[in-house]
Each structure stands twice: as C-alpha cells, then as structure tokens.
Amino acid sequence: MKSILLKMRYEGTFKFFFIILLMLGLFTFTYYWGAQYSVLEYRRAGMLFKADTYPEIQYYFGLRPHGRTVFSGLSVLENLLPEFIFPILIGVFFAGRYRNDRKGKVINLQTTRTGRLKYYLVDSIFITILIFGFFMMAILMQSIIGYGVLQFFNPLEAKTGIPLRLIVPIIHSATRISLYYSALLFFTYGVAVVMPFIEGAVYSIPLIFTIIPVFLVPWKVPLRQAFIENGSIFPFSGTYYIMIGFFFLTGLLLIGMKVFIIKDEI
C-alpha cells in the first residue's frame, strides 16, 4: 500500500507541473491569436495599430489584466487562471496529501520511524518548496516562450528588442506569485492535519481562500498585487503580505498543534 501511495504521489506531482505548463501554454497561444486578431480588426477599420502604446511585457502571464485590454480574447484566461483554475489544481493534486496518507494507514508507521515533528514539518515544508519551484519554473518558462512568440512571430507587426530592464520585474513578480501559491498550500496542509473530519472538503480550501479576498478587497486582491503593471512591480502591498503572513503563520500554528497537542488516529 505504501509503495502504491508513493507512486501515485510521484506521478501526480509531475502531472500537476505538466498541466500548469499546458495552461500557461494555452495562455500564450491565446495571446498570439488575440494579437493577430486585434491588428486585423484595426486594418479592417482603416485605422493604424500602434503597438508602442501598449506595455512591452503584454505577452507575460504576470501582467495585470487591465494592462492588456486590447487583447479581449485573453480576458477569460487571465482572470480564471490565477484565482480559479490554479487553486483548483493545487487542491486536486496536493490538498489531499495528508488525507490519502491517513487512509492508507502509513502515518503511524512514518511518525514512529521518524518522529512526529520531523514527519509533519518536513512533509509540509517539502510540498511548500515543491509548489514554489513548480510555479516559478512554469511562469519563467512562459515569459521566455511568450517573448519568443513576440520576437520571432511578431504578431503585433512591430520591431521588438530584448527587454533586459524587464528581467528583474519578471523574476520578482514570478517569485511573489509562486510564494502566494506555496503559502496557500502550507496553510491548507495545516488545516488538513488538524481537521481530518472535513474529509473531501479539504480539496476546496485553496480555491475558497483565494476567492474570498476577491470579494472582500476587490480593489486590492492580494494575489494580483504580485503581478506587474506597465512593466513595474508594485513595491509594497499590505493585502498581499497580510495574506502571505496569515497563510504561513496559521499553517505553522496548526501543524504545531498537530505535533504537540493533537494525537494521531490509531
């Protein structure tokens, strides 16, 4: 049983990364199609399309949506991916990690062999770093591919150069986006180990806690504060750091309760 669970976990991890890349690839393809369509529409209307009036970085996933309003074809993807699809994927592939181990009867074996502190802390930190690395690699790959599309296929029919000054903002925003998702999973893991009775509802936690701020603070959605606007990263956003702090501190508190206070099921 243990080997089966480990195999499923291993395969699921790479399936998650592949799907993330696929979603970002779809985003890039939609950008390319939208760019060509916009240029064509301007021509049909007898108007001159001025590509230099739009952000140089409009091919990048981490650009805030209103900076890319000319490409209406992207509106669905750029709004659904961050706050809806990605949290769902995190929930499906990782939120049930502890639940599956508990049902597979491997937790007591692991905690007896390694100790409760090491098992829960190492397991939670491992998946947190894993999620961070996956999103970081995927987002940076999308930025490279997106720039390649802009550079070599030239959908905007405009001269482009290597935007070296935008490398740091892209890496910065990719880091903050990835950190948000990893903190979200750390918090979800903490909830799962303390409240196993919620069973399958644990899969919805990443989505719920990403959607709630969208309605509570729509003018400063925490996740969106990690995105770039017109080529510059937001220097500071209280809602973003408050949410990151809440996820990590609450997750750590819950995991600590599980290690030192709440006993494992026999």
C-alpha positions as CSV (number, residue, x, y, z in Angstrom):
1,M,0.0,0.0,0.0
2,K,2.8,2.4,0.9
3,S,4.6,1.9,-2.4
4,I,1.3,2.5,-4.3
5,L,0.8,5.8,-2.5
6,L,4.3,6.9,-3.2
7,K,4.0,6.0,-6.9
8,M,0.7,7.9,-7.1
9,R,2.2,10.9,-5.4
10,Y,5.3,10.9,-7.7
11,E,3.2,10.6,-10.8
12,G,0.6,13.2,-9.6
13,T,3.4,15.7,-8.9
14,F,4.6,15.7,-12.5
15,K,1.1,15.7,-13.9
16,F,0.5,18.8,-11.9
17,F,3.6,20.5,-13.4
18,F,2.6,19.4,-16.9
19,I,-0.9,20.8,-16.5
20,I,0.4,24.1,-15.2
21,L,2.7,24.4,-18.3
22,L,-0.2,23.4,-20.5
23,M,-2.4,26.1,-19.1
24,L,0.3,28.7,-19.5
25,G,0.9,27.5,-23.0
26,L,-2.7,27.9,-23.8
27,F,-2.5,31.4,-22.4
28,T,0.5,32.2,-24.7
29,F,-1.3,30.8,-27.7
30,T,-4.4,32.8,-26.9
31,Y,-2.2,35.9,-26.6
32,Y,-0.7,35.3,-30.1
33,W,-4.2,34.7,-31.6
34,G,-5.6,37.8,-29.9
35,A,-2.7,40.0,-31.0
36,Q,-3.1,39.0,-34.6
37,Y,-6.9,39.4,-34.4
38,S,-6.5,42.9,-33.0
39,V,-4.1,44.0,-35.7
40,L,-6.5,42.6,-38.3
41,E,-9.5,44.4,-36.8
42,Y,-7.7,47.7,-36.9
43,R,-6.8,47.2,-40.6
44,R,-10.4,46.4,-41.4
45,A,-11.5,49.6,-39.8
46,G,-8.8,51.6,-41.7
47,M,-7.0,52.5,-38.5
48,L,-3.3,52.3,-37.7
49,F,-2.5,49.9,-34.9
50,K,0.1,51.5,-32.6
51,A,1.8,48.6,-30.8
52,D,4.1,51.0,-28.9
53,T,1.1,52.4,-26.9
54,Y,0.8,49.0,-25.1
55,P,3.1,47.5,-22.5
56,E,6.2,45.8,-23.8
57,I,5.5,43.0,-21.5
58,Q,1.9,42.3,-22.6
59,Y,2.9,38.7,-23.6
60,Y,3.7,37.9,-19.9
61,F,1.2,35.9,-17.8
62,G,2.1,38.1,-14.7
63,L,0.8,41.3,-16.3
64,R,-2.3,42.7,-14.6
65,P,-5.3,42.3,-16.9
66,H,-6.2,45.9,-17.4
67,G,-2.7,46.5,-18.9
68,R,-3.7,44.2,-21.8
69,T,-7.2,45.4,-22.6
70,V,-6.5,45.5,-26.4
71,F,-6.5,41.6,-26.4
72,S,-10.0,40.8,-25.4
73,G,-9.5,37.2,-26.2
74,L,-7.3,36.8,-23.2
75,S,-9.9,38.2,-20.7
76,V,-11.3,34.8,-19.7
77,L,-8.0,33.0,-19.2
78,E,-6.2,35.8,-17.5
79,N,-9.0,36.1,-15.0
80,L,-9.7,32.4,-14.5
81,L,-6.2,31.0,-14.3
82,P,-4.9,32.8,-11.2
83,E,-7.9,32.9,-8.9
84,F,-9.8,29.8,-10.1
85,I,-8.0,27.2,-12.1
86,F,-4.6,27.2,-10.3
87,P,-6.2,26.9,-6.8
88,I,-8.4,24.1,-8.0
89,L,-5.3,22.2,-9.4
90,I,-3.4,22.8,-6.1
91,G,-6.4,21.4,-4.2
92,V,-6.8,18.4,-6.5
93,F,-3.2,17.3,-6.6
94,F,-1.8,18.4,-3.2
95,A,-4.6,19.3,-0.6
96,G,-5.5,15.6,-0.1
97,R,-1.9,14.5,0.6
98,Y,-2.4,14.0,4.3
99,R,-5.9,12.6,3.8
100,N,-4.5,9.9,1.5
101,D,-1.7,9.0,3.8
102,R,-4.2,8.7,6.7
103,K,-6.5,6.5,4.7
104,G,-3.5,4.4,3.5
105,K,-2.5,3.7,7.2
106,V,1.1,4.9,6.7
107,I,1.1,7.9,9.1
108,N,1.6,6.0,12.3
109,L,4.4,4.0,10.6
110,Q,6.1,7.1,9.4
111,T,5.8,9.0,12.7
112,T,7.1,6.0,14.7
113,R,10.1,5.8,12.5
114,T,11.0,9.5,12.1
115,G,9.1,11.2,14.9
116,R,6.0,13.4,14.7
117,L,7.9,16.7,14.5
118,K,10.1,15.6,11.6
119,Y,7.3,13.9,9.7
120,Y,4.8,16.8,9.7
121,L,7.3,19.6,9.5
122,V,9.4,18.1,6.7
123,D,6.3,16.9,4.8
124,S,4.7,20.4,4.9
125,I,8.0,22.2,4.0
126,F,8.7,19.8,1.2
127,I,5.4,20.3,-0.6
128,T,5.6,24.1,0.0
129,I,9.0,24.3,-1.7
130,L,7.8,21.9,-4.4
131,I,4.8,24.1,-5.3
132,F,7.0,27.2,-5.2
133,G,9.6,25.7,-7.6
134,F,6.9,24.4,-10.0
135,F,5.2,27.7,-10.3
136,M,8.4,29.6,-10.5
137,M,9.8,27.4,-13.3
138,A,6.5,27.4,-15.2
139,I,5.9,31.2,-15.1
140,L,9.5,32.0,-16.1
141,M,9.2,29.4,-19.0
142,Q,6.0,31.2,-20.1
143,S,7.8,34.5,-20.1
144,I,10.6,33.2,-22.3
145,I,8.2,31.4,-24.7
146,G,5.9,34.5,-24.8
147,Y,8.8,36.8,-25.6
148,G,9.9,34.3,-28.3
149,V,6.5,34.5,-29.8
150,L,6.6,38.2,-29.8
151,Q,10.1,38.4,-31.1
152,F,10.0,35.8,-33.9
153,F,6.4,35.6,-35.0
154,N,5.8,39.3,-34.5
155,P,2.0,39.2,-34.2
156,L,1.9,43.0,-33.4
157,E,4.0,43.7,-36.6
158,A,6.3,46.0,-34.6
159,K,10.0,46.0,-34.0
160,T,11.0,44.4,-30.7
161,G,14.2,44.2,-28.8
162,I,15.4,42.2,-25.8
163,P,13.7,44.0,-22.8
164,L,16.7,43.5,-20.4
165,R,15.3,46.1,-18.0
166,L,12.2,43.9,-17.5
167,I,14.0,40.8,-16.5
168,V,14.2,41.8,-12.8
169,P,10.5,42.7,-12.6
170,I,9.5,39.5,-14.2
171,I,11.6,37.4,-11.8
172,H,10.3,39.5,-8.9
173,S,6.6,39.0,-9.9
174,A,7.1,35.3,-10.6
175,T,8.7,34.9,-7.2
176,R,5.7,36.6,-5.5
177,I,3.1,34.7,-7.4
178,S,4.8,31.4,-6.6
179,L,5.2,32.4,-3.0
180,Y,1.5,33.1,-2.7
181,Y,0.5,29.6,-4.0
182,S,3.1,27.8,-1.8
183,A,1.9,29.7,1.3
184,L,-1.7,28.8,0.4
185,L,-0.8,25.1,0.2
186,F,1.2,25.3,3.5
187,F,-2.0,26.7,5.2
188,T,-4.1,24.0,3.5
189,Y,-1.8,21.3,4.8
190,G,-2.2,22.7,8.3
191,V,-6.0,22.7,8.1
192,A,-5.9,19.1,6.8
193,V,-3.8,17.7,9.6
194,V,-5.8,19.4,12.4
195,M,-9.3,18.8,10.9
196,P,-9.3,15.4,9.1
197,F,-13.0,15.2,9.7
198,I,-13.7,17.6,6.9
199,E,-12.7,14.8,4.5
200,G,-13.1,15.7,0.8
201,A,-13.8,19.4,1.6
202,V,-10.1,19.9,2.1
203,Y,-9.7,19.9,-1.7
204,S,-11.7,23.1,-1.9
205,I,-9.7,25.1,0.7
206,P,-7.2,26.6,-1.8
207,L,-10.0,27.8,-4.0
208,I,-12.1,29.2,-1.1
209,F,-9.2,31.2,0.4
210,T,-8.2,32.6,-3.0
211,I,-11.7,33.6,-3.9
212,I,-12.7,35.2,-0.5
213,P,-10.3,38.2,-0.9
214,V,-11.6,38.8,-4.4
215,F,-14.9,39.8,-2.8
216,L,-13.6,41.3,0.4
217,V,-11.0,43.6,-1.2
218,P,-11.7,43.7,-4.9
219,W,-9.6,46.9,-5.3
220,K,-6.5,45.2,-3.8
221,V,-6.8,41.5,-4.4
222,P,-3.7,40.0,-2.6
223,L,-2.7,37.7,-5.4
224,R,-3.0,40.4,-8.1
225,Q,-0.6,42.6,-6.1
226,A,2.2,40.2,-7.1
227,F,1.5,41.0,-10.8
228,I,3.3,43.6,-13.0
229,E,1.6,46.7,-14.1
230,N,3.1,48.5,-17.2
231,G,6.5,46.9,-16.6
232,S,6.9,47.7,-13.0
233,I,6.2,45.6,-9.9
234,F,4.2,47.0,-7.0
235,P,6.8,48.0,-4.3
236,F,4.5,47.1,-1.4
237,S,1.0,45.9,-0.9
238,G,-0.4,45.4,2.6
239,T,-3.1,42.9,1.4
240,Y,-0.5,40.7,-0.3
241,Y,1.8,40.5,2.7
242,I,-1.0,40.2,5.2
243,M,-2.3,37.2,3.3
244,I,1.1,35.6,3.0
245,G,1.7,36.1,6.7
246,F,-1.7,34.7,7.5
247,F,-1.1,31.6,5.5
248,F,2.3,30.8,6.9
249,L,1.7,31.7,10.5
250,T,-1.7,30.0,10.7
251,G,-0.3,26.9,8.9
252,L,2.6,26.7,11.3
253,L,0.3,27.1,14.3
254,L,-1.9,24.3,13.1
255,I,1.0,22.0,12.3
256,G,2.4,22.8,15.7
257,M,-0.9,21.8,17.3
258,K,-0.8,18.5,15.5
259,V,2.7,17.7,16.6
260,F,2.5,18.7,20.2
261,I,-1.2,18.6,21.2
262,I,-3.4,16.5,18.9
263,K,-2.8,12.8,18.7
264,D,-2.8,10.7,15.6
265,E,-5.7,8.4,14.9
266,I,-4.9,4.7,15.7
